[in-house]
Amino acid sequence: MIIVIKPDASEQAIEQLKRNIENQGLIVQDIKGGNARMLGLAGEVASVSPDSLSRMDIVESVLMVREPYKLAGRRFHPRDTIVAVGQAQIGGGHFSVIAGPCSVEGEDQILSIARDIAKSGAEFLRGGAFKPRSSPYAFHGLGLDGLELLKAARQKTGLPIVSEILSTDHLDAFAQDVDVIQIGARNMQNFSLLVEVGKLKKPVLLKRGLSSSLEELLMSAEYLIKGGTEQVILCERGIRTFETATRNTLDLSAIPVLKQKSHLPVIADPSHGTGHWQLVAPLALAAVAAGADGLIIEVHNMPQKALCDGQQSITPEVFHNLMKKINRVREAIK
């Protein structure tokens, strides 16, 4: 629900209206644009009577919003959200690349990769300390030791770190040590995890589920925002289709659709989206051309010996050349 306020309404009357609505358990978003002033209502809006609101002296009109994602949607928040971590920014015209290995395997490995991607222009270091794997016999990461290695790489390179959380058991460690908390595709609809991570009020990278619609992705973002964090990055990482030539089908159309529906920044993951390192560069460039606010790319110094997803990881040299092409594409579409 959106309440359009009359131009001559006093600030005191508006604040009183906001308090009255919040006392009914609703979230009120103050929307200002040009000469227009509106209040966006999120929550159980059925408890509020549109007719009663319309009769108020300061109310111009009351509009019903069909989209269930009120806080993540652009209607309540027309301006782009910019997620800022240190000097790095994503969204609102700011483009950033997140790069690094699928999983942290050792000190020399993560530090070498971090230094290489920093030289090439990456602004974030990604690395899995905890890894969700389909097989119980696969490598599941170094756990908290992996976080310590990421912290060491951050200290030596200055790159903020992005890592995936799997359980509420590790909330304290991630709150203290990780700059951007990743919610992976398998946990996109782990609502209890979303609520608790939202309470940390830290930047979150939310990946689209393997078989999830865009509305479901935005509703998961709604959980995070309602929980307390407004710094949410949406990630298109490929969905499962009937096609078997690639690991997943990278849905490039999701990028402009999400940017139309939501104020949150949108990035793409061409590594998981294809599953083949040879396809990472062309899909990365296509995502940039489609309007992505950033990319998350798997980079490994020895992909053939990687303990996780080596087949979709590119080398630092390939990444360096890709970054040059990314900059040219961005310049071409300005």
N, C-alpha and C positions, 0 to 999 in steps of 0.2 A: 504494500500500500504506500502511495506517495501523497503527501498533503502539500498542496500548492498554497503558499502564504501570500496574502495581499501585500502589495508594495508599501502601503502606509502602516503596516502592523508594527507595533513597538517591540523593541528587543525584550522588554520585561514580559510582555504578553506571550511572546514566542517561547521564552525560557520556562514560563509557567506551564504552557501546553506540553513542552517536552518532559517536564517533571511528572505531569499527570499521566502521560503515556508510559513513561519508564516505571512508574509505580504499579502499572498493570503487568509488569514482567516483560515488556517489549524492549527491543533495541531501537534506538532512534539515531538515524544518520542525518546530520545537517548538511544539506546540499546547497551550495552557492555557485551561481554561474551568471555572470553579467548582472542584470537587474533582477533576475529571478531568485527566489528563495523557496526551498522545498525541504520537507522533512520526510525521510524514508523510514518506514517501519518494517522491522523484521521480527519474526517469532510467530506466536499464535495470534495473528491479526484478527482472527474471527471473534476475539473477545472485545474488539473495538467496533463501534457502530459508525459506518461511513456517514449515515444520515445525521447523526449527532455532531460529528466533526464538521460537516458541510454547513451546519447552522451557526457555527461560531463566527463572530465578527471578523476575526483575523484570517479566516480560511477562504481562499478563492475557489478551490475545488479539491476533490479527492479522487485519485486515480488508483485503480487496482492493477497490480503487477502480476502477470501470469507466471513468470519464471520463479521456480522455487528457490533459486540461489539469489538471495537478496543482497548479501554482503559481498559476494564474489562477482556479482553482476555489474554491468556498466551503468544501468539505470540509476542506481543509488550512488555510484562513484564514477562520474563521467571522465575524470582525469586519470591518465595512466599511473599506476603504482610503480615507483622506482625502488627496487631492493638494493640497498647500499650496505656493503661490508668493507670497511676501511676505505681505500681509494677506488675499489671496484664497484660498478653499478650495472644493474640489469633492468631494462624497461624504460619507457618514456623517452625513447631515442638513444638510450645507452645500450651498447652491445658488449657482451663478454663471452669468453670461451672458458669452459671448465674442462680440464684434461688431466689424465693420469691413468694408472693401471686399474683393472677391475678389482684386484685385491692387493693389499700390502703384503709382500712376501719377505721383506728383509730390509735392513737399514740402508745398505748400499743401493739396492734396487730403487726404493722410493726416493732417496735423495738424488740419485742420478737422473731419474725421470723428472723430478721436480725442477731441477736446475735447467734441464733441456727445454721443458715447456715454457719456463719463465723467460728464457732467452728468445723463444719464438713468439712471445706475446700473449700467452695464456694468463688469465687473471685469477684463476682459482685452481687448486689442486684437488682432484678427486681420488679417492682410494677407499676400498672396502676393508674395514677391520672385521666386520661381521658379514658373512655372505649367506644369503638364502639359496640353497641348491636343491634341485629336484632329487638328486641322489643322496642318501644318508652317508654314502661312502666317499663323496667328493670333498674337496678342500673347503672348509667352512670359515676360513679366515683365522687371523691371529688373535682376534678378540681385543681385549683392553691393551695388550701389548702392541697391537697394530695402531691403536689410537696414539700411543706414546711415540711411535715412529713417525706418524703423521705430524704430531706436534713438533718433533725435532726438525722435520723437513720445512715446516712453516717458519720456524725460528731462523733457519739458515737461508731461506729464499724470500720470505715475506709474503708468500701466497696464502690466502685464506683457504681453509680446508673444508671439503664437502664429503660427508660419509653417511652411510645408511644405518639407521637404527632399526632393529628388529623386535625389540621387546621393551616394555616399560621398566624392566629391571635395570636398564642402563641409562635411564633419564638423567640422573645426576652427572654421570660421566660425560654425556653428550652436551648437557647444559653448560658444563664447565670448559670442555675441550674443543668442541666442534663449532665452526663458524656458521655453516649452513647444514642443517639436518635434512638428510634425504629420506623420504618415504618411498620405498620401492613399489614396483607394479603389483607385487603379490600382497602388499599391505595397504593398497590404496583405499580399500574399504574395511580396514581394521579400525572401526570407529572408536573403540576404547583407546587405541594407540594415538589416533588423530587428536582426540580430546586432550590427552595428557601432553602431547608434544605442543599443541597450541598454547597450553598454559605456560610453557617455557618462554614464550614471546620472543623466540629467536627466528631468523630467516629459515624457511623450509622449502626444499625442492620436492615437489609432489609429482610423481610419475604416473602416467595413465596406466590403468590396469590392462592386462592382456586382452580382455574381452569387454572392456568398459566403453560405454557411450560417453560423449563429451559432457552431457548433462550430469552423468554420474561422477565424472572427474570434477566438475564444478561444485557438485554437492559435497564431495570430500574436502575441497578447498573451503567450503562454507563451514565445515566442522572446525577446521584449523582457525579460521578468522573469528568465529564465534568463541572459540576457546581462549583467544587472546592475542594471536599473532596476525598482523596485517601484511607481513613480509612473506608472501607466498609466491613461488615460481612454479608455473605449470610446465610439465615436460611431456611432449609427444615422443614416445619411445617405440612405437610400432605396436600393431595389434595382430592377433591371430586371424588369418583368413584361410581360404581353401588353397592358396598358393603355397607351394613347397620349395620354390627356387631360392627363397630367402628365409631366414630364421623367423622373421616377422614381416608385416607389410607396414612400412613407414607411411603414416597417413599425413601427407603434406597439406591436404585440405584442412586439416584440423588447426593449422597455425592461423590462417586468416579468420576462420570461424571463431576460434577462441578469442582472438583479439577484438573481434566485433562484439562478442557477447560479454567479455570480461575486461576489467581494467588491469588484471594481473599480467605480469610479463610471461611470455611463452618462449620456451627453448625447445630444441629438437635433439634427439639422441640417435644419430645415424649408425652408431656401433651396434646397439641392440636392435635397431630398426631393420638392419639388413643381416647381421651375423657373419658378414664376409668383409675382410679388411679392404679388398679391392673396391668395394662399393661405398665405403665410408666417405671418401672425398666427393664423388659426384652428388650423393644425397645431402651431404653437408652444404654444398654450394647451392643446391636446389632449395634447401630449407632457408638459407639466407635470402635468396631471391623471393621466397614466399612471404618474407617479413618477420622471420624469427628474431627474437631479442637476444639470442645467444645459442650456444651449442655445448653439449657435453660429449666428449670424445675419449675413447679408451686408447691410451698410449702406453706401450711397453717397450723397454729396451731390448728384450729378447722374447718376442712373442712366441717363438717355437718352443720355448721352455716355460711359458707362463702356466701357473697353477690354476688359472681361471680365465676362460674366454680369450685365449690366445689367438684363435682364428679370426676374431673380429677386432683385434688390436692393431693399430698402426705403429710404426717405429717413430722415434723422435725426428728422424730425417724426413720421413713422409709428412709428419705433422708440421714441420717447419715450412715445407713447400706448400702445404694446404693453407696455412695461415696467410701466406702471400696471396693466394688465389681468393681467399675469403675477403681480404681487404680490397681487392680489385672489384669483386662483385658488389660489395657494400658501396664502394665509390660509384659504381655504374648505376645503381638503383636509387641514389639520392634524389 
